[in-house]
């Protein structure tokens, strides 16, 4: 979320943020699609343990990167290790732990 009246410096050329009123309509919850009980249950099941929050795009991207790295390591070491999945998982876990913030392991 960008604050109106400030510049967004995310890109090379700063962009001034302002509020634009494009409609006088007032939207209520009824204007938005409702998730069925099954969809809500599926989202809760995919949330991290101990959390009822929906998994963010960043978390999905991180999970994708971890899976891709494990596959790449397993392919690279094919024929060299007896349990490629365990070896790749351990290697990725050690790498994640080595870049942890303030000594706390990265959530997997």
C-alpha positions, 0 to 999 in steps of 0.5 A: 500500500502506498501513502498518498502524498509521497513518492514511490521509489520502488522503480528507477523513476520515482512516482508521486502517489495520489488519490483518485476518486473514480466513482461515488459508489459504496460497495458492501460485502454483498458486491463481492463473490463469497467463497463456499465452505469447501473453498474456505476449508481448502484454504485453511488446510493449505495455510501454515501450521498454527495459522488460519491465514491464507498463504501469500504469493510470496510463500507460494513462490518460496515453496516453489523455489524450494521444490525446484532447488530440491529437484535440481540438486537431486538431478545433479547428484543422480547416481551419486547418492543412495537417497537423493530426496533426503540428500537434496532436502537436507542440503536445502534445509542447511542452505535456508538455515545459513541465510536465516535472519537473526539466527532464526531458521526460515519457515519451510 
